[in-house]
Amino acid sequence: MSKKWASDKDGAFKRQVSSFKDVISPNNPVFKPAKNRYWLYVSLACPWAHRTLITRVLKGLTSVIGVSVVHWHMDDKGWRLLKGSDEKDPKFYTPAGGIASATRDHSVAHGHTLNDSTRLFEDASFDPNQQFERLSQFYFEHDPNYSARYTVPLLWDTETKRIVNNESADIIRIFNSGVFDEFVDKEYRDVNLYPSKLQSQIDDFNEWVYNNINNGVYKSGFAENPAIYESEVTNVFTHLDKVENILKKNYQELESKYSDKNSILEHYYAVGDQLTEADVRLYTTIVRFDPVYVQHFKCNFRTIRNGYPYINLWLRNLYWNHDAFKLTTDFDHIKLHYTRSHSRINPLGITPLGPKPDIIDL
């Protein structure tokens, strides 16, 4: 497990396929809807895990499904948690704040050592269920013969002590499906990130965004062959151009309907004129682009803030006008994880302080 990514013989990055794909449903013989039965294990640095955190907040599930956060540093044994405890930290339970405080001081983290866990609940949290200190322990608890990578997000059933699902796309669909509606306020029941009228458009958007942008930055950054890197990074920006054109068209159509900017921004999304999972899935890559992917993954044709005005406006609108996005975005974890966990890319483990600010005000 020491190698954090897999490449084929020509040096191209290959992403592991998720192993656990069950669902939570009244019709499922094992995994049925319940409050405080399921627990989400995430990394604040990971864009795939970030999707599930955003959806959890948007659907009002912060008091229904608990969360534990792994340390931002991934070592040769994979993700780790703080020393086990049977306490339940209210910060990771509260319905109000998602999983991160909006008033945190983000200026101190870069002075900490590679494996520092002294900032309790800042660098990581504990596991109140099994008191495990490694994510790998959940995988072996479920399957003692498990031999693949130990990935986040991981949705755990505290009753059967089994993994429900470790595929982010599935988990956000589970959270959005309404199976937990009986445990949340009505305002959250009305949230639907995958409305029937937009499903085909969302699926199409997600597919090419995933292959060429979400995963494209990894195929660029983890490429071990210069020709493959050049091909992949060019492809990333070709598809960022495509997103820019879509958002420009969307914005111009909204300008013809609304006279003020606030009304435009209320409907300014990737697919249709409402917030959908297409926005959630794209956001977690775009918010990491300037702080990490530009320098660390060499995706440096342009920055989002200076090269893509419509994507940048869309990003800032989600971050500053939707707490589910802002309060689950942790730039410390994002910057520290990539720059200090990928020693083959950044052997000195130096974390760049820029860009400043992490995200531009709206």
PyMOL commands that set and color helices and strands:
alter all, ss='L'
color gray80, all
select helices_A, chain A and resi 47-58+90-92+109-111+135-142+168-176+181-183+186-189+196-214+216-221+226-255+261-265+277-293+304-307+309-321+323-326+331-341
alter helices_A, ss='H'
color red, helices_A
select strands_A, chain A and resi 6-7+13-14+38-42+66-69+154-157+162-165
alter strands_A, ss='S'
color yellow, strands_A
deselect
rebuild
show_as cartoon
